[in-house]
Structures are given as C-alpha cells and as structure tokens.
Amino acid sequence: MASLTVRSPDGKVRSVSLLKRITSIGRGPDNDVQLEDPGVPDSALHVTYDGSRYEVGSLGATFHVNGKKRDAHALSTGDVVRVGGTELTFAREDAPRAPPPPPTPPREVSRTSSPDSHTSELPGVPGRELVLLRRLTAFSERLLGLYDVERILEGLMDEAIEVTRADKGFLILMESGDPRVKVARNVARENIEDAVEKLSDSIIAKVVKDQKPIIVADAVDAPEFKASESVVNLRVHSVMCVPLMHKGDLFGVIYVGNDRLVNRFEPKSADMLTIFAAQASLVLQNAMLVNDLKLDNTELRRKLEDQRYGDIVGACQGMRDVYKRIDKIAPTDISVLITGETGTGKELIAREIHRRSPRVKGPFITINCGAIPESLLESELFGHVKGAFTGAVATKAGKFQAAIGGTLFLDEIGEMPLQLQVKLLRALQEKIVYKVGDNRGEPVDIRVVAATNKVLEDEVKKNAFREDLYYRLNVVTLKLPPLRERGEDVVVLGKFFLSKYSREFNSKARGFTPSAAVSMRKYGWPGNIRELENRLKKAVVLADKPLLGPDDLDLKPENLEPIMPLLQAKEEFQKRYINEVLARNNGNRTKTAKDLGVDPRTIFRHLEKLEAEKSGRPLPPEEGDELL
C-alpha cells in the first residue's frame, strides 16, 4: 500500500493512504486529499496508479519533486513533492523488487522499424502489455480534443473490445441511480440492437454494488450467477466488467463479453481494462463537462433573451420598473434625469431611450461634463467662432449643434460649473444656442437626457447647483438600483460578460464554480456593473481552467461584506425606514407616528438618538420606549 505524508505550511503533519486509482489533491473540498494552504489552487495535482506504479501529474498547479520542477513524475519511496507551501512525502510498502536483468549486448535498432517491433525495451513490461499501453495513450490523445459524447462513447467501446479480445462490449452510465446502456458494440464496430437483452444485469448489479472489477470465466457454471435468469437465457460465458469512477463515485461500468468461449479473460486483462477505464473516465468526464457547458451556454442565451431589454441585461424588479418608465417616456421629447451610483449603466439607459424614440435615426451625442476643463466646456457644448479665444483658428460647432435631430446626453451634469449652468438653462428654455464669440443664436432641435451620481437636491441646498436648472432637467427621473440590490442579476451579468470576453480573448473559461456564484451575490460591488465587467475581463484573460472560482475574481472572504448581527440589522432597517417615512411626511412627526402605528414618543426618541449620534454624546435609555 502507498501513502502520502502531508506537511502543511503551519507545521501540521498527517498521513493519507492512496487507495484509489486516481487521487485528486488540492485546496477545494471535492478533492480526495484537501490541502489547507492558500498558495494551492482548488485543483492542483493528481496521483494515478496503473497497477504497478504511482505517478504524480499537474492539474494546473506548479510543483517540484525533490527540488526540481516537474509536469509529471513516477513516484518512488522517499520522493518529496512540494506544491505551494505544502510538502507531500511518498512512501510505498509493497514496492516491487524485480531482480536486475542480465546484461545484454548492445544492438542496433533499424531506423525504419516500428515501435511494436522492439516492445520489450522497457524492463519488466511484457511486449503485449506495452503495445496496449501505447495504444491506450495514443487513443486518449485522439479523444482529448473530441467533445462529441456519442462519438467518444463508441470509440471507447471499440477500443475496449479490441484491447480485451472480446466479441461485444457495452458502456453503461448511471442515471438517477439506475444503470442505462449508452453504447453497445460488436467486434465489427457495429451497434448492437436490443442491447439490454444481450447482457447480464446480475453481473452489472454486483459491480455497481461492490465498485470492483470482476471476471467471470463461465457464468453458466459460476455458483454466484448460474441461477440468474439473464445468464441462463443468454447462456453467458466469459464476462469482464469494471467500474468507471470519478472522485470516488461510480458513474458507470464497462462490460465486455464472449458468449462462445470460456476463460476468455485473464487477471492481467482485467488490470488492462481497469487502467483503460480510469483513462476513459478522465476523457469522458472532460467531454461531459464541455457538453454540459455547451448546454449551459444555450440555456444562458435563452435566459439572456428573456432577461434583456434591448442592450440592457437584467430582470430584477428595480430594473423592470425602469423599463416600464422608458416605454412611457421614450416616444416623447420630455427631459429625463438618470440617477444612480457610478458604474450602474446610466449611459446605456440613455442610449435605450434614444433607440426607442422617434429620434432613433438622428445622432446620439455624449459629453461628460466632469471630464472637460471649465475653460473648454462652453466651447464643447455650444461651439465657437474663429478668433473667439487664443487657439480658436477656425469656427467649430458644439455638441448641441451635432445633436440636432437626435439626443444629447449630458453625463455627470452635477459637475458642471455654476456660470455655465446659466447658459445651459437658457439654451434648454429657448432651444437656441450661441457660439462662444458670436451674438447670433442658432435654433437647435434636440432632446436632452442628463445623468449624475450626485444627489442634486443636496447640491441645490448647498448652492452648488441651480434650482431652476434642476427642475428643468428633472421632469422625469430614472433611478438605477446599485448592483448589490439587483439579486440574481449579478450572476446573469457575470455570465454575459464571461461569454463575451471568452470569445473575444479565446479563453478556456466557460463558467463559474458554485462558490464563485455565491461570492458574487454576497459581494457589495461598490463599482457596480463597471467593476464586475473589469473583474471578469481580468479573470478571463488569466484563466487556466474552464470554471472560474472566487480567487479568480479576487472575491476572497475578507473582501465580502461582513455579516451583521440580526439585532443590529433590525435597528439599521428601522432607522432607515423611519427616516424615509419622515421625509415623505415632510418631517411631520405626529403623522409619521400615525402612519407607522406607534406612539409619537417613539419618533421623538428616534430623532433624539440621531442627534446624539451626530453630536457624539451618550443618550440614556428611557423606560417604556418601544420601537417598531
């Protein structure tokens, strides 16, 4: 038996027995050997056993054996494998000790000889077994790039029949706990009709139960099976059946047989078929994963169509309310103010309003009022005449003139200087603009849509934004919810960006692990959709596996929003809710108490607490207070 001694970065040591043909190693909980090491990826290494030797290989992680970097390595007792900050020391108690071969004189090998003509070059490996191993390797390489599950299954069975010298073979997969025949082939590489009636269900049931290979020399005379109805009716003779395993779970079996000969299969044939089954499991699981991802992408495209509004992705209630308002205001020329945090997609909403309006054939012109210096902003908006200022070598039209017949989108309107706000208000009211340096007005037929991440009511109170301009722009308000309040939209948007950038960058990434999806929902996304898109773009470019995990998105546990105690969460909600109702009632405490169904003292006490929090002085508890 073989084992690994695992030494973690914190000095903890434990021993793990290698009992399976394939042992997976990594940080993820699904691995056979889970490593508590942040420097190790979810899936790092695997150790395979082919019946005679153990070999370690990479699943994407970099590892060293005895201090040297390796991609794969045949393990010997005492070998030390290092991955991340963890050391794995291999030991084998039953290592075969074959006597050294007698010296043989050197001989020349013809350059034109085939590989099979000198198959005994590897000591201790008989010629036929070596031929079969080479065939298996070549066969696996051919199938690794093939993702058509049906073709893979047929190819697996044809090869299994030839390797074992059977005359028929069946590949059976478990579906909802029951075995189902997926492929039935004969020695002529033809499909077998009525496959279920051609194999022994009792032999399959035993392999499914025990999860161990079985050879039946003559099923008709075997004490365990001779009473089986399927064996008697089919007059089954030689049968060999091995399990298909994945991460310790059985997901199918390979069944080969010969109904004409007894003792057709020897123990070494079972060893070869077991090795074949282990390799076939890897190829098949890879194909099934890609096939599932294709189905997921098809389903994703269908869902995206259901959850799209033009170019906008998302179907949470907050966004549906926005869509309803767009449907009503788009056909009009009414002024619209779009509000929301940075990165929520305000320009995309403005474009959708334009696309659904009668002005769709006209231009859509954007100007960011916060990105242009104050000295140039007036010229950018209204244009200038030649000689109006230093550097004005020619007359130039502004954004207002460029948007004639279409829509002008004023982004970050809250950043516009006060002096320019006066001229903008005049242009909106009169629909006439004056170039810098010109006293002749030009009529403009445009629709104005503005956007800001500021609370303009507060800016008006601070005299940082003109009240008359605010009411001119804010005829209809569209308030975009932040990403953290959009529920399942964050995963839908994530899949949309993943699909988009995987195609653009020809990346391996095709989906998210369950833990990544959970982390995406939990994270606060202060940068909203823009932050999500940028994180996905980076993860797709750097991805080296098909499924992205939380680490790929930099969504480590310490970056997630902390969980608030229930009592504190209730208090925070209560505080916000009372403030909202007070605002709706214009600060009327009596009406607020009546609307909330509480004693007016509750509202007075709430306001006292707010005042105490602002001033920093303690507020003594008062008996009889009862909040919502």
DASUL-V181614 format. One record per residue. N is the residue number from 1. NEAR is the number of other ideal C-beta (glycine too) atoms within 8 Angstrom. Layout:
BEGIN
((N & NEAR) (N & NEAR))
END
This chain:
BEGIN
((1 & 8) (2 & 13) (3 & 11) (4 & 13) (5 & 11) (6 & 13) (7 & 10) (8 & 12) (9 & 8) (10 & 5) (11 & 6) (12 & 7) (13 & 8) (14 & 6) (15 & 8) (16 & 9) (17 & 7) (18 & 12) (19 & 4) (20 & 9) (21 & 9) (22 & 12) (23 & 11) (24 & 13) (25 & 13) (26 & 16) (27 & 12) (28 & 9) (29 & 4) (30 & 5) (31 & 14) (32 & 8) (33 & 11) (34 & 8) (35 & 15) (36 & 7) (37 & 12) (38 & 5) (39 & 7) (40 & 13) (41 & 9) (42 & 10) (43 & 11) (44 & 16) (45 & 14) (46 & 10) (47 & 14) (48 & 11) (49 & 12) (50 & 9) (51 & 6) (52 & 5) (53 & 7) (54 & 12) (55 & 11) (56 & 14) (57 & 11) (58 & 10) (59 & 10) (60 & 8) (61 & 13) (62 & 6) (63 & 13) (64 & 11) (65 & 12) (66 & 6) (67 & 5) (68 & 6) (69 & 5) (70 & 9) (71 & 4) (72 & 7) (73 & 10) (74 & 6) (75 & 13) (76 & 8) (77 & 7) (78 & 7) (79 & 11) (80 & 10) (81 & 15) (82 & 11) (83 & 15) (84 & 12) (85 & 7) (86 & 14) (87 & 8) (88 & 13) (89 & 11) (90 & 16) (91 & 10) (92 & 12) (93 & 6) (94 & 6) (95 & 7) (96 & 6) (97 & 4) (98 & 6) (99 & 4) (100 & 4) (101 & 6) (102 & 4) (103 & 4) (104 & 6) (105 & 4) (106 & 4) (107 & 5) (108 & 4) (109 & 6) (110 & 5) (111 & 4) (112 & 3) (113 & 7) (114 & 4) (115 & 6) (116 & 7) (117 & 6) (118 & 8) (119 & 11) (120 & 8) (121 & 4) (122 & 7) (123 & 5) (124 & 6) (125 & 8) (126 & 6) (127 & 7) (128 & 7) (129 & 10) (130 & 12) (131 & 10) (132 & 10) (133 & 10) (134 & 10) (135 & 10) (136 & 13) (137 & 8) (138 & 8) (139 & 10) (140 & 11) (141 & 7) (142 & 9) (143 & 12) (144 & 8) (145 & 5) (146 & 10) (147 & 10) (148 & 7) (149 & 10) (150 & 7) (151 & 8) (152 & 14) (153 & 12) (154 & 11) (155 & 12) (156 & 15) (157 & 15) (158 & 11) (159 & 12) (160 & 16) (161 & 15) (162 & 8) (163 & 12) (164 & 13) (165 & 6) (166 & 15) (167 & 9) (168 & 15) (169 & 15) (170 & 16) (171 & 16) (172 & 13) (173 & 10) (174 & 12) (175 & 7) (176 & 4) (177 & 4) (178 & 6) (179 & 12) (180 & 8) (181 & 11) (182 & 8) (183 & 12) (184 & 13) (185 & 14) (186 & 9) (187 & 8) (188 & 4) (189 & 6) (190 & 6) (191 & 7) (192 & 11) (193 & 4) (194 & 6) (195 & 10) (196 & 6) (197 & 5) (198 & 10) (199 & 14) (200 & 13) (201 & 9) (202 & 10) (203 & 18) (204 & 14) (205 & 8) (206 & 10) (207 & 15) (208 & 12) (209 & 6) (210 & 7) (211 & 8) (212 & 6) (213 & 11) (214 & 13) (215 & 11) (216 & 12) (217 & 8) (218 & 10) (219 & 15) (220 & 10) (221 & 5) (222 & 11) (223 & 4) (224 & 5) (225 & 13) (226 & 11) (227 & 5) (228 & 12) (229 & 5) (230 & 11) (231 & 17) (232 & 10) (233 & 6) (234 & 11) (235 & 8) (236 & 14) (237 & 14) (238 & 16) (239 & 15) (240 & 17) (241 & 12) (242 & 13) (243 & 12) (244 & 14) (245 & 15) (246 & 8) (247 & 8) (248 & 6) (249 & 6) (250 & 10) (251 & 9) (252 & 13) (253 & 14) (254 & 18) (255 & 14) (256 & 16) (257 & 14) (258 & 12) (259 & 10) (260 & 5) (261 & 7) (262 & 7) (263 & 7) (264 & 9) (265 & 14) (266 & 6) (267 & 6) (268 & 7) (269 & 12) (270 & 14) (271 & 9) (272 & 12) (273 & 16) (274 & 12) (275 & 13) (276 & 13) (277 & 13) (278 & 13) (279 & 10) (280 & 12) (281 & 13) (282 & 10) (283 & 13) (284 & 14) (285 & 9) (286 & 10) (287 & 14) (288 & 9) (289 & 9) (290 & 11) (291 & 10) (292 & 8) (293 & 11) (294 & 9) (295 & 8) (296 & 10) (297 & 10) (298 & 8) (299 & 8) (300 & 11) (301 & 8) (302 & 8) (303 & 9) (304 & 12) (305 & 7) (306 & 7) (307 & 10) (308 & 9) (309 & 8) (310 & 7) (311 & 7) (312 & 12) (313 & 10) (314 & 11) (315 & 8) (316 & 12) (317 & 5) (318 & 10) (319 & 15) (320 & 9) (321 & 8) (322 & 12) (323 & 10) (324 & 8) (325 & 10) (326 & 14) (327 & 8) (328 & 7) (329 & 11) (330 & 10) (331 & 7) (332 & 6) (333 & 3) (334 & 7) (335 & 13) (336 & 13) (337 & 15) (338 & 14) (339 & 13) (340 & 12) (341 & 8) (342 & 7) (343 & 10) (344 & 12) (345 & 11) (346 & 13) (347 & 10) (348 & 9) (349 & 15) (350 & 16) (351 & 11) (352 & 14) (353 & 14) (354 & 15) (355 & 8) (356 & 11) (357 & 12) (358 & 4) (359 & 10) (360 & 8) (361 & 4) (362 & 10) (363 & 9) (364 & 11) (365 & 11) (366 & 8) (367 & 12) (368 & 8) (369 & 13) (370 & 8) (371 & 5) (372 & 10) (373 & 5) (374 & 7) (375 & 4) (376 & 8) (377 & 13) (378 & 9) (379 & 14) (380 & 9) (381 & 15) (382 & 14) (383 & 14) (384 & 14) (385 & 11) (386 & 7) (387 & 6) (388 & 11) (389 & 9) (390 & 3) (391 & 4) (392 & 14) (393 & 4) (394 & 5) (395 & 8) (396 & 8) (397 & 7) (398 & 14) (399 & 10) (400 & 14) (401 & 12) (402 & 9) (403 & 15) (404 & 11) (405 & 9) (406 & 13) (407 & 17) (408 & 13) (409 & 15) (410 & 12) (411 & 13) (412 & 11) (413 & 13) (414 & 13) (415 & 6) (416 & 11) (417 & 7) (418 & 9) (419 & 6) (420 & 12) (421 & 12) (422 & 9) (423 & 12) (424 & 11) (425 & 12) (426 & 8) (427 & 14) (428 & 12) (429 & 7) (430 & 7) (431 & 9) (432 & 9) (433 & 13) (434 & 11) (435 & 14) (436 & 13) (437 & 9) (438 & 9) (439 & 3) (440 & 5) (441 & 7) (442 & 9) (443 & 6) (444 & 12) (445 & 6) (446 & 12) (447 & 11) (448 & 10) (449 & 14) (450 & 13) (451 & 17) (452 & 11) (453 & 10) (454 & 7) (455 & 6) (456 & 14) (457 & 7) (458 & 8) (459 & 12) (460 & 12) (461 & 6) (462 & 7) (463 & 5) (464 & 7) (465 & 13) (466 & 10) (467 & 7) (468 & 7) (469 & 12) (470 & 13) (471 & 7) (472 & 11) (473 & 13) (474 & 10) (475 & 8) (476 & 10) (477 & 8) (478 & 12) (479 & 7) (480 & 15) (481 & 11) (482 & 11) (483 & 15) (484 & 8) (485 & 8) (486 & 13) (487 & 7) (488 & 8) (489 & 14) (490 & 14) (491 & 11) (492 & 14) (493 & 13) (494 & 13) (495 & 12) (496 & 11) (497 & 12) (498 & 15) (499 & 10) (500 & 8) (501 & 13) (502 & 12) (503 & 7) (504 & 6) (505 & 8) (506 & 5) (507 & 9) (508 & 7) (509 & 14) (510 & 11) (511 & 11) (512 & 13) (513 & 11) (514 & 6) (515 & 8) (516 & 15) (517 & 11) (518 & 8) (519 & 12) (520 & 14) (521 & 10) (522 & 7) (523 & 11) (524 & 6) (525 & 12) (526 & 5) (527 & 9) (528 & 14) (529 & 11) (530 & 9) (531 & 12) (532 & 16) (533 & 9) (534 & 9) (535 & 10) (536 & 13) (537 & 10) (538 & 8) (539 & 12) (540 & 14) (541 & 9) (542 & 7) (543 & 11) (544 & 5) (545 & 9) (546 & 9) (547 & 10) (548 & 14) (549 & 12) (550 & 10) (551 & 9) (552 & 11) (553 & 13) (554 & 7) (555 & 11) (556 & 8) (557 & 4) (558 & 4) (559 & 7) (560 & 11) (561 & 6) (562 & 4) (563 & 4) (564 & 7) (565 & 6) (566 & 6) (567 & 6) (568 & 8) (569 & 9) (570 & 8) (571 & 8) (572 & 9) (573 & 8) (574 & 10) (575 & 10) (576 & 8) (577 & 9) (578 & 13) (579 & 8) (580 & 8) (581 & 11) (582 & 12) (583 & 8) (584 & 6) (585 & 10) (586 & 5) (587 & 6) (588 & 8) (589 & 11) (590 & 7) (591 & 8) (592 & 13) (593 & 12) (594 & 7) (595 & 8) (596 & 11) (597 & 4) (598 & 10) (599 & 6) (600 & 9) (601 & 8) (602 & 14) (603 & 14) (604 & 9) (605 & 11) (606 & 11) (607 & 9) (608 & 9) (609 & 9) (610 & 9) (611 & 8) (612 & 11) (613 & 7) (614 & 6) (615 & 6) (616 & 5) (617 & 5) (618 & 4) (619 & 7) (620 & 4) (621 & 5) (622 & 6) (623 & 4) (624 & 5) (625 & 9) (626 & 6) (627 & 8) (628 & 7))
END
